[in-house]
Amino acid sequence: MIRFPAFTYQSSAFRVMAVATAALLAPAIAFAQTKPVLIKTDDKKEPASISAEIMTGSPDREITFERNVEITHGTTKIDADKATYNVEQGEVEAAGHIKMIRDGDQFAGDELKANLDSGAGYVTQPTYKLEKNNGQGRADRIDFASETNATITGGTYSTCEGPDPDWYLKADTMDLDSSRDTGHAIYPVIYFKGVPILGATSMTFPLSNARKSGVLPPTIGTTNRGGLEIGVPYYFNIAPNRDLTVTPNMISQRGLQLGMNGRYLGENYSGQTRLEYLPEDKLAHTDRYAITSTHLQTLSPGLTFSWNLNAASDADYPSDFVRTMTSASQRILPRDWALNYVSPNWNAGMLVSRHQILQDPASLLDPTLLISTPYDRLPQITSHTGRYDVRGMDWSTDTEATRFRLDGVDPTRARGGDRVTVNPKISYPLLRPGYFFTPKLSLDMTNYELIDPVKLSVTDMPPTHITRVLPTFSVDSGLVFERNAEIFGRAMTQTLEPRLFYVYTPYRDQSRIPNFDTTEADLSFAQMFSENRFSGRDRIGDADQITTAIISRYIESNGVERMRFALAQRFNFKLPRVTLNTAASNASRSDILGSVGGQITPTINAEANVEYSESTNNLNRVSTGIQWQPKAKHVLNLQYRHDVRDELATVDKYRQFEVSGQWPFATRWYAVTRVNYSLPDHKVGGALLGAEYQADCWVFRMVAQRIPTSTNIATTGFFVQLELNGLSKLGSNPLETLRTNIPGYQIINKPNGSSSSTTTP
């Protein structure tokens, strides 16, 4: 045998480089290793690069390489102790400390065979690790059909690091398709801490965060209104912008419920429809259902169409199925269709609105709990037009035409009517760095055509045609002072902002006008600077009043408002006479509103609002809250609410204390809680208590909650979830409950502490 000092063979299919230094027929031979030639390309026509310490064989048939063999072809790299390359078939057979890297995925084993062009081949006794989702495991054998498809025989799969993972999936065979980011296992069994917890005839699982069709792990929970619940969702990934989840849900005390959730998203439209149906409820002895559907579509530039439809089979649905989409507190279900057009200077809209009322079951014994049925709008047409800074003036005109109808007969309310309103406004704002002064004049012109108006007596003949014309004049003014200040040792800019707001509206008798959509607004800072003390258009409050306020802010140089203080009070020069279902007020001044709050430190936010009555020397309303969030996944919230006016109006006094938070209490353990406690009743209202455990590759959650669903009914439930990172979630998902109940909650297995999560399964 002749050994050449340097030998290179190259064909169109591959290139071999090997170096050996020796003397011809010398008794001792020395070997020198060269640096491998790497060809980083996906082009299969590019030659392979092979380096080794020893090369023997026929360059046109078969070549054998030994010691530190390194083969590179495109994105594939193979290391081995020994390898044989078949020139005619383009195949490599390798043995001894096999390591193969293909598109970032890593494989190691005893023996390997691979076709460098097609990617087909196998590895025996392999271990593997996938780049996209950290999936890894071991097997008896892996067969490669191509560079993107592989079959694992007698193998395991997990996203946990190390040779002894906390959880793993074991199956007779597993097919991995990296082009679709999907794995499919035959007769899989999921092991957790060495104990089998779930088995199936087949299972699909993701190889990345991409969506995929298939059976999702079951959801398990229990409630006092239905007993044990087990749901097995099936997810249809119809298209990149469409999907459907179908969930058969077995409720032990009620029967089999079917749930469907479909979503779609297009360039000019989006929407979602959710449906639940339970035939022949074992407890209610009737069919039960709930549906909600939303849609938004852009028909042309500026023109949109939308709907928001909600329905339930009966008034008890929110109480019996509190975990479903029909919220326990939502007892007025809207059914709205809307068409809107928006342009730079005007907009218009049409709304058709109806409602379904789910009465509180306690209203059968206490009529004061009955929910008043809203009037249907069939339809409501609105428009707004206006211009700003026209020779220094701003003007606008709002119009509305609505046809109101009331289902059923109520002798205390009109059966319906048509209302047409035109409301032009003009103002002349003077805005300067140190002050602002804005006089404004508006005119309300409203016409009513009524159907069956309310009679005050048997002989009363109420008018069916009513016209109301009312002007309103207002002046909004204020000053802004600034000075350098310091708070908590930090340089700040302190402002002092006194403000005066005057309103005059003459009195008109409006007692004959029905109430279609109007309520008296709660006293607040926003309402104090509004021309009308009523929301809606059926009452225009008479006013001859002035609101005084003073505000002070502490602002850092970066714009963060560290502290804010505010006081406001309204003074009536004439007592208001227009009322709505209540007696006229005889107070010449309103309660004093006070507010303080801000981002006190980078980790503490606090706010307090009070309403003080000078006539009774009492705090009529108190609302305070503080949030402490020193770091990610550490948050505590405290709130206290107190309303004396509710005490005067109802038997139950409204004084509530609420605490919520997310906080670690042991290594890897986090407590989550929200408790609402009624001080007068000495009882807990809504409550949530749970714990989360974060391991390296899985998360465990257990949550118990109590939800008041009506005046005398509360639903309790207990839910458990095991989330196997990169595989799926087993049990009921409490994340949405935690986010909505705990301000500042963050998902513990997200590195950035995000409060959001992927909505796709």
C-alpha positions in Angstrom: 0.0 0.0 0.0 1.3 3.4 -0.9 0.6 6.4 1.4 0.7 9.8 -0.2 2.0 12.9 1.7 -1.2 14.7 0.7 -4.2 13.2 -1.2 -7.2 15.0 -2.6 -10.0 13.5 -4.7 -12.9 15.6 -6.0 -15.9 14.7 -8.1 -19.1 16.5 -8.9 -20.8 14.8 -5.9 -18.2 15.1 -3.1 -14.8 16.3 -2.2 -12.4 14.3 0.1 -9.4 15.8 1.9 -7.1 13.7 4.0 -3.5 14.3 5.0 -1.0 11.7 6.1 2.7 12.0 6.3 4.9 9.0 6.1 7.9 7.5 4.4 7.3 5.0 1.7 7.4 1.5 3.3 8.8 3.0 6.5 8.6 0.8 9.6 7.0 3.7 11.6 4.2 6.0 10.3 3.2 9.4 11.7 -0.2 11.0 11.2 -1.0 14.7 11.0 -4.7 15.9 11.1 -5.8 18.8 9.0 -8.4 21.4 9.8 -11.7 20.3 8.2 -13.2 22.2 5.3 -16.7 23.4 6.1 -19.1 24.2 3.2 -22.1 26.0 4.7 -24.8 25.8 2.0 -28.2 24.3 1.5 -27.4 23.5 -2.1 -27.3 19.7 -2.4 -25.2 20.0 -5.6 -22.3 21.4 -3.5 -19.7 18.7 -2.7 -19.3 17.1 0.7 -16.2 17.9 2.8 -14.6 15.0 4.7 -11.5 15.1 6.9 -9.8 12.3 8.9 -6.4 11.0 10.0 -6.5 7.8 7.9 -8.1 7.2 4.5 -8.1 3.9 2.6 -10.1 2.4 -0.3 -10.9 3.1 -3.9 -11.7 6.8 -4.7 -14.3 5.8 -7.4 -16.2 3.2 -5.3 -15.8 3.2 -1.6 -13.5 5.0 0.8 -12.9 4.3 4.5 -12.0 7.0 7.0 -10.7 6.5 10.5 -9.8 8.6 13.6 -11.5 12.0 14.1 -13.7 11.7 11.1 -15.6 14.8 10.3 -18.1 15.0 7.4 -19.9 18.2 6.4 -22.6 18.6 3.7 -24.8 21.7 3.6 -26.4 22.1 7.1 -25.4 18.5 8.1 -22.3 17.7 10.0 -21.3 14.2 11.1 -18.5 13.2 13.6 -17.4 9.6 14.2 -14.5 7.3 15.0 -14.8 5.5 11.7 -16.9 6.1 8.5 -17.2 4.5 5.0 -18.4 6.6 2.0 -20.0 4.8 -0.9 -19.3 6.9 -3.9 -21.9 5.4 -6.2 -24.9 5.6 -3.7 -23.7 8.8 -2.0 -24.1 7.1 1.4 -22.1 7.3 4.6 -21.9 4.6 7.2 -20.3 5.5 10.5 -19.6 3.9 13.9 -18.1 4.8 17.2 -19.1 8.0 19.1 -21.5 9.1 16.4 -22.6 12.8 16.5 -24.8 14.4 13.8 -26.0 17.9 13.6 -28.7 18.7 11.0 -30.3 22.2 10.8 -29.4 22.7 14.5 -30.9 19.4 15.7 -28.4 17.1 17.4 -28.2 13.2 17.3 -25.7 10.9 18.9 -25.6 7.1 18.8 -23.7 3.9 18.1 -24.1 3.5 14.4 -25.3 5.8 11.6 -26.2 5.5 7.9 -27.0 8.6 5.9 -27.6 9.6 2.3 -26.0 13.0 2.0 -28.2 14.1 -0.9 -31.7 12.8 0.3 -31.1 12.9 4.0 -32.4 9.4 4.4 -30.8 7.0 6.9 -30.8 5.9 10.5 -29.1 6.1 13.9 -29.0 3.2 16.4 -29.3 3.7 20.2 -29.5 7.4 19.8 -30.0 10.4 22.0 -31.3 13.6 20.4 -32.0 17.2 21.0 -34.2 19.5 18.8 -33.2 23.1 18.4 -36.7 24.8 18.1 -38.3 23.8 21.4 -35.5 22.1 23.3 -37.2 18.7 22.7 -34.9 15.8 23.6 -34.9 12.1 24.5 -33.4 8.7 23.6 -34.6 5.7 21.5 -33.7 2.3 20.2 -33.5 3.7 16.7 -34.2 6.8 14.6 -35.0 6.4 10.9 -34.8 9.4 8.7 -37.0 9.5 5.6 -35.6 12.9 4.6 -34.0 15.9 6.2 -37.3 17.0 7.7 -39.0 13.7 8.6 -37.9 11.1 11.1 -39.4 8.1 12.9 -38.3 7.3 16.5 -38.7 3.7 17.6 -39.0 2.8 21.2 -38.2 6.4 22.3 -38.9 9.1 24.7 -39.6 12.8 24.3 -39.3 15.7 26.8 -38.3 19.4 27.0 -36.5 18.8 30.4 -32.8 18.9 30.5 -30.7 16.0 31.8 -30.7 12.2 31.5 -33.5 11.8 34.1 -36.3 14.3 33.1 -39.1 15.2 35.5 -41.6 14.4 32.7 -41.4 12.5 29.4 -43.5 11.0 26.7 -42.8 7.4 25.8 -44.2 5.7 22.7 -43.7 2.7 20.5 -43.1 5.0 17.5 -43.0 8.8 17.1 -43.0 10.6 13.8 -41.3 14.0 13.8 -42.0 16.4 10.9 -39.9 19.5 11.3 -41.3 21.1 8.1 -44.8 21.2 9.9 -43.3 21.5 13.4 -45.5 18.5 14.5 -44.9 15.2 16.3 -47.2 12.2 16.2 -46.9 9.4 18.8 -48.5 6.0 18.6 -49.6 4.5 21.9 -48.0 7.2 24.0 -47.8 7.3 27.8 -46.9 10.5 29.6 -44.8 9.9 32.7 -44.4 12.5 35.5 -41.9 11.9 38.2 -41.7 8.3 37.0 -45.4 7.7 37.3 -47.6 7.3 34.2 -50.4 10.0 34.3 -51.9 9.8 30.8 -52.1 7.3 28.0 -53.7 7.3 24.6 -53.8 5.4 21.4 -52.2 8.3 19.6 -51.2 11.9 20.3 -49.9 14.9 18.4 -47.6 17.5 20.0 -45.8 20.7 18.8 -42.2 20.9 17.8 -42.4 24.7 18.1 -44.9 27.4 19.1 -46.7 26.9 15.8 -50.4 25.9 15.9 -51.5 22.4 14.9 -54.6 20.3 14.6 -55.2 17.5 17.0 -56.7 16.3 20.3 -55.7 18.6 23.2 -55.2 17.2 26.7 -58.3 16.9 28.8 -59.5 19.7 31.1 -60.6 18.6 34.6 -62.4 20.6 37.4 -65.3 20.4 39.8 -68.0 22.8 41.0 -70.8 22.7 43.5 -73.4 23.4 40.7 -72.5 20.5 38.4 -70.0 18.2 40.0 -67.0 16.8 38.2 -66.3 18.2 34.8 -64.0 16.6 32.2 -63.5 18.1 28.8 -61.5 16.7 25.8 -60.9 19.5 23.3 -60.1 18.9 19.6 -58.3 21.8 17.8 -58.7 22.3 14.1 -56.0 24.5 12.6 -58.1 25.3 9.5 -55.8 27.9 8.1 -53.2 30.4 9.4 -56.0 32.9 10.0 -58.8 30.5 11.0 -59.3 27.8 13.7 -62.0 25.9 15.6 -61.9 24.2 18.9 -64.6 21.6 19.7 -64.9 20.5 23.3 -67.1 17.6 24.5 -67.5 18.4 28.2 -68.9 15.7 30.6 -70.6 17.3 33.7 -71.3 14.5 36.1 -74.6 15.9 37.5 -75.9 17.4 34.3 -74.8 15.4 31.2 -72.7 15.9 28.1 -72.2 19.5 27.0 -70.7 20.4 23.6 -68.6 23.6 23.3 -67.3 25.2 20.1 -65.1 28.2 19.7 -64.3 29.5 16.2 -62.0 32.4 15.3 -61.1 34.0 12.1 -59.0 37.0 11.0 -58.7 38.5 7.5 -57.2 41.6 6.0 -60.5 43.5 6.4 -62.4 41.4 9.0 -62.1 39.5 12.2 -64.4 37.7 14.6 -65.1 35.0 17.1 -68.1 32.8 17.8 -68.5 30.6 20.9 -71.3 28.2 21.5 -72.3 25.8 24.4 -75.1 23.3 24.2 -76.3 20.8 26.8 -79.2 18.6 25.7 -81.6 17.6 28.4 -79.9 18.9 31.6 -80.4 16.1 34.2 -81.0 18.7 36.9 -83.0 21.3 35.0 -84.8 18.7 32.7 -84.5 21.0 29.7 -82.0 21.9 27.0 -79.4 24.5 28.0 -77.3 26.7 25.7 -75.3 29.9 25.5 -73.9 31.7 22.5 -71.8 34.8 21.9 -70.6 36.1 18.6 -68.5 39.2 17.6 -67.6 40.4 14.2 -65.9 43.5 12.7 -65.5 44.1 9.0 -64.2 47.0 7.0 -66.4 47.4 3.9 -64.5 50.3 2.4 -62.1 53.0 3.7 -63.8 54.5 6.8 -66.9 52.2 6.5 -67.2 49.4 9.0 -69.9 46.8 10.0 -70.0 44.9 13.3 -72.2 42.8 15.5 -72.1 41.7 19.1 -74.7 38.9 19.7 -75.3 37.2 23.0 -78.0 34.7 24.1 -78.7 32.1 26.8 -81.4 29.5 27.3 -82.5 30.7 30.7 -81.9 33.1 33.6 -80.1 30.4 35.7 -77.4 29.8 33.1 -74.9 32.2 34.7 -75.3 30.5 38.0 -75.2 26.9 36.8 -72.3 27.4 34.3 -70.2 30.1 35.9 -66.9 28.9 34.3 -68.4 29.4 30.9 -68.3 32.5 28.7 -71.7 33.9 30.1 -70.2 35.9 33.0 -71.9 35.4 36.3 -72.4 39.2 36.6 -73.7 39.7 33.1 -77.4 39.5 33.2 -78.3 42.0 30.4 -77.2 40.3 27.2 -76.9 42.7 24.2 -77.6 41.9 20.6 -76.2 44.8 18.6 -75.7 45.4 14.8 -73.8 48.5 13.9 -72.7 50.3 10.7 -70.3 53.2 11.0 -68.6 55.6 8.7 -65.7 57.9 9.8 -64.0 60.7 7.9 -61.7 63.5 9.0 -64.6 66.1 9.4 -67.7 64.0 10.0 -68.9 60.5 11.0 -72.2 58.7 11.0 -73.5 55.5 12.4 -76.5 53.2 12.6 -77.2 50.8 15.5 -79.9 48.2 15.9 -79.9 47.0 19.5 -82.0 44.5 21.4 -81.5 42.8 24.8 -82.1 39.6 26.7 -82.6 39.9 30.5 -81.5 37.1 32.8 -83.3 38.0 36.0 -81.7 37.3 39.4 -83.5 34.2 40.8 -83.9 36.1 44.1 -86.1 38.7 42.4 -89.0 36.2 42.7 -89.1 37.0 46.4 -87.7 40.5 46.3 -89.1 42.6 43.5 -86.6 45.4 44.1 -84.0 43.1 42.6 -85.8 43.0 39.2 -83.8 44.3 36.3 -85.6 47.0 34.3 -85.8 45.9 30.6 -83.9 48.4 28.4 -85.6 49.9 25.4 -84.7 48.3 22.1 -83.3 50.7 19.5 -84.9 49.9 16.1 -82.7 51.6 14.9 -80.6 54.5 16.2 -78.9 56.8 13.6 -76.3 59.3 14.7 -74.0 61.7 13.1 -71.3 64.2 14.1 -69.6 66.9 12.2 -67.3 69.7 13.2 -64.2 71.8 12.6 -61.5 73.1 14.8 -59.7 76.4 14.8 -62.0 78.2 12.3 -60.8 81.7 12.9 -60.1 80.6 16.4 -63.4 78.9 17.0 -64.4 75.3 17.3 -67.8 74.1 16.2 -69.7 70.8 16.0 -73.1 69.4 15.5 -74.4 66.1 16.8 -77.7 64.6 15.6 -79.5 61.5 16.6 -82.7 59.8 15.5 -83.9 56.8 17.5 -86.9 54.5 17.5 -87.4 53.0 20.9 -89.6 50.0 21.6 -90.3 48.0 24.8 -91.2 44.4 24.8 -94.1 43.5 27.0 -96.5 45.7 28.9 -95.4 48.0 31.8 -98.0 50.5 32.9 -95.3 52.7 34.5 -93.4 53.1 31.2 -94.2 54.3 27.7 -94.4 51.5 25.1 -92.0 53.3 22.9 -91.5 56.4 20.8 -89.3 58.2 18.2 -86.7 60.7 19.4 -84.9 63.2 17.2 -82.2 65.4 18.6 -80.0 68.1 17.1 -77.2 69.5 19.3 -75.0 72.3 17.7 -72.1 73.6 19.8 -69.6 76.5 19.3 -66.7 77.5 21.5 -63.8 80.0 21.4 -60.8 78.4 23.3 -58.0 80.6 24.4 -55.0 78.3 25.2 -51.8 79.8 26.5 -48.8 78.2 28.4 -49.9 79.6 31.7 -53.7 79.6 31.4 -56.8 78.6 29.4 -60.2 80.2 28.9 -63.0 78.5 26.9 -66.5 80.0 26.6 -69.0 77.5 25.0 -72.6 77.7 23.8 -74.7 74.7 22.9 -78.4 74.2 22.0 -80.4 71.1 22.6 -83.3 70.7 20.2 -85.3 67.4 20.8 -88.6 66.2 19.4 -90.6 63.2 20.7 -93.4 61.2 19.1 -94.6 58.8 21.8 -96.6 55.5 21.8 -98.8 54.9 24.8 -97.2 57.5 27.2 -97.8 57.0 30.9 -101.0 58.3 32.3 -100.9 60.0 35.7 -104.6 59.3 36.3 -107.5 57.6 34.7 -108.7 60.8 33.1 -105.2 62.1 32.2 -104.5 62.6 28.5 -100.7 62.6 28.2 -99.2 64.3 25.1 -97.9 62.1 22.4 -95.9 64.9 20.8 -93.3 66.8 22.9 -90.7 69.4 21.8 -87.8 70.6 23.9 -85.4 73.4 23.1 -82.7 74.3 25.7 -79.6 76.4 25.4 -76.5 75.8 27.6 -73.7 78.3 28.3 -70.5 77.3 30.0 -67.0 78.7 30.6 -64.0 76.5 31.5 -61.0 78.3 32.8 -57.8 77.6 34.7 -54.3 78.7 35.5 -51.0 76.6 35.5 -48.2 77.5 37.8 -44.9 75.6 38.0 -41.9 75.6 40.4 -38.9 73.4 41.1 -39.5 71.0 44.0 -38.1 67.9 45.6 -39.9 64.7 46.7 -38.2 61.6 48.2 -34.9 63.2 47.5 -35.6 63.5 43.7 -35.8 66.7 41.7 -39.3 67.4 40.5 -41.5 70.0 38.8 -44.5 70.9 41.0 -47.6 72.4 39.4 -50.5 74.3 40.9 -53.5 74.4 38.7 -56.6 76.2 39.9 -59.7 75.7 37.7 -63.2 77.3 37.5 -66.1 75.8 35.5 -69.4 77.7 35.1 -72.6 76.3 33.6 -76.0 77.9 33.0 -79.0 76.0 31.6 -82.5 77.4 32.2 -85.3 75.2 33.7 -87.8 73.4 31.5 -90.5 71.1 32.8 -89.5 67.6 31.5 -91.7 65.4 33.7 -93.8 64.3 30.7 -90.8 63.1 28.8 -90.3 59.3 29.2 -87.0 57.9 30.2 -85.6 55.8 27.3 -81.9 55.7 28.1 -81.0 58.3 30.8 -79.5 57.9 34.3 -78.2 60.4 36.8 -74.4 60.3 36.7 -72.5 59.6 39.9 -70.6 62.5 41.3 -67.0 62.4 40.1 -64.3 64.7 38.9 -65.3 64.1 35.3 -69.0 64.7 36.0 -68.2 68.0 37.9 -66.8 69.4 34.6 -69.8 68.3 32.5 -72.6 70.6 31.4 -75.3 68.0 32.1 -75.6 66.0 35.4 -77.6 63.3 33.5 -76.2 60.8 31.0 -78.4 60.3 28.0 -80.7 62.7 26.2 -84.1 62.4 28.0 -83.2 64.9 30.7 -81.3 68.2 30.4 -80.5 69.3 34.0 -81.1 73.0 34.8 -78.0 74.6 36.2 -76.7 77.9 37.5 -73.6 76.6 39.1 -69.8 76.9 39.3 -67.3 74.2 40.0 -64.0 75.1 41.7 -61.0 72.8 41.7 -57.4 72.9 42.5 -54.8 70.3 41.3 -51.2 69.9 42.1 -48.8 67.4 40.4 -45.2 66.3 41.0 -43.6 65.5 37.7 -40.1 64.1 37.0 -38.0 65.3 34.1 -38.8 62.1 32.2 -42.5 62.9 32.4 -43.5 60.4 35.1 -46.2 61.8 37.4 -45.0 60.8 40.8 -47.8 62.4 42.9 -51.2 64.1 42.2 -53.4 66.0 44.6 -56.9 67.3 43.7 -59.9 69.0 45.4 -63.2 69.9 43.8 -66.6 71.2 44.8 -69.7 72.5 43.0 -71.7 75.5 44.1 -75.4 76.1 43.0 -76.6 79.6 42.6 -80.0 78.2 42.1 -81.3 74.9 43.4 -81.7 72.3 40.5 -85.3 71.3 39.9 -85.1 68.7 37.1 -85.1 65.2 38.6 -85.2 61.6 37.5 -87.0 59.1 39.8 -85.7 61.0 42.8 -86.6 64.0 44.8 -85.0 67.3 44.0 -81.9 68.2 45.9 -82.0 71.1 48.3 -78.3 71.4 48.8 -76.7 74.6 47.6 -73.3 72.9 47.2 -72.1 69.4 46.4 -69.9 67.1 48.4 -66.2 67.8 48.4 -64.2 65.4 46.2 -60.6 64.7 47.1 -58.1 62.6 45.3 -54.4 61.7 45.9 -52.3 59.2 44.1 -49.5 58.4 41.8 -46.4 56.3 41.3 -44.9 57.1 44.7 -41.8 55.0 44.0 -40.8 52.8 41.0 -42.4 49.9 42.9 -45.4 51.5 44.7 -48.6 52.9 43.2 -51.3 54.3 45.4 -54.5 56.1 45.0 -57.2 57.4 47.4 -60.5 59.1 46.5 -63.0 60.5 49.1 -66.3 62.3 49.0 -67.0 64.4 52.0 -70.4 65.9 53.0 -70.3 69.3 54.7 -73.9 69.0 55.7 -73.5 65.7 57.6 -69.7 66.0 58.4 -69.3 62.4 57.1 -67.3 60.7 54.4 -70.0 59.5 52.0 -67.7 57.6 49.7 -64.2 56.3 50.2 -62.1 54.3 47.7 -58.4 53.6 48.4 -55.9 51.2 46.8 -52.2 50.5 46.9 -50.1 48.2 44.7 -46.6 47.1 45.6 -44.6 45.3 42.8 -40.9 45.2 43.8 -40.0 42.8 41.0 -41.4 40.5 38.4 -43.9 38.0 39.7 -44.1 39.8 43.1 -47.2 41.9 43.5 -49.6 42.8 46.4 -52.8 44.8 46.0 -54.9 46.3 48.8 -58.3 48.0 48.3 -61.0 49.4 50.5 -64.4 50.7 49.3 -67.1 52.4 51.4 -70.3 54.0 50.2 -72.7 55.6 52.7 -75.3 56.3 50.0 -75.7 52.6 49.4 -76.3 52.2 53.1 -79.2 54.6 53.0 -80.7 53.0 49.9 -80.4 49.3 50.8 -80.4 47.0 53.8 -76.9 45.7 53.1 -74.2 48.2 53.9 -71.5 48.6 51.3 -68.1 48.4 53.0 -65.7 46.0 51.4 -62.0 45.2 51.8 -60.1 43.4 49.1 -56.7 41.9 49.0 -55.0 40.2 46.0 -51.6 39.3 45.0 -48.9 36.9 43.6 -46.0 36.2 45.9 -43.3 33.4 46.3 -43.6 31.7 49.7 -41.0 28.9 49.1 -38.4 27.9 46.6 -40.2 27.8 43.2 -43.7 28.2 44.9 -45.9 31.2 44.3 -49.2 32.0 46.2 -52.0 33.6 44.3 -55.0 35.1 46.0 -57.9 37.5 45.9 -60.4 37.8 48.7 -63.3 40.3 48.8 -64.7 40.7 52.4 -67.9 42.5 53.4 -67.3 44.2 56.7 -71.0 44.8 57.7 -72.0 41.2 56.8 -68.8 39.6 58.2 -68.6 37.3 55.2 -66.5 36.6 52.2 -67.9 37.6 48.8 -65.8 36.6 45.8 -62.6 34.7 46.7 -59.8 33.0 44.9 -56.9 31.0 46.5 -54.3 29.0 44.8 -50.6 28.1 44.4 -48.2 27.7 41.5 -45.0 25.7 41.3 -42.4 26.5 38.6 -39.9 23.8 37.7 -37.4 24.0 34.8 -39.7 22.4 32.3 -43.2 22.3 33.9 -45.6 24.3 36.0 -48.2 23.1 38.4 -51.2 25.2 39.3 -54.1 24.6 41.7 -56.9 27.2 42.2 -60.0 27.3 44.3 -62.6 30.0 43.8 -65.9 31.2 45.1 -68.0 33.4 42.7 -71.3 35.1 43.7 -73.6 34.4 40.8 -76.7 36.1 42.2 -78.0 37.6 45.4 -78.3 34.3 47.3 -76.2 31.9 45.2 -72.5 31.4 45.0 -70.6 28.8 42.9 -67.4 27.2 44.2 -65.0 25.3 42.2 -61.5 23.7 42.3 -59.2 23.4 39.4 -55.8 21.8 38.8 -53.5 22.2 35.9 -50.1 20.6 35.0 -48.4 22.5 32.2 -45.6 20.5 30.5 -43.5 23.1 28.7 -43.4 22.4 25.0 -46.0 19.6 25.1 -49.4 20.8 26.5 -51.4 21.7 29.6 -53.2 19.0 31.5 -56.3 20.1 33.5 -58.3 23.3 33.5 -56.6 26.5 32.5 -56.9 29.1 35.3 -54.6 31.8 33.7 -57.5 34.0 32.5 -59.1 33.8 35.9 -55.8 34.8 37.5 -55.2 37.7 35.1 -58.7 39.2 35.6 -58.7 38.8 39.4 -55.2 39.8 40.3 -54.0 43.2 39.0 -50.3 42.9 38.0 -50.3 39.0 37.8 -47.5 37.6 35.6 -47.1 34.1 34.2 -44.4 32.4 36.1 -42.9 30.4 33.3 -42.4 33.4 31.0 -38.9 34.9 31.3 -40.1 38.5 30.9 -42.9 38.1 33.4 -45.6 38.8 30.8 -49.2 39.0 32.0 -50.4 37.8 28.6 -50.4 34.3 27.1 -50.9 32.8 23.7 -54.5 32.3 23.1 -54.0 29.5 20.6 -53.9 26.0 22.0 
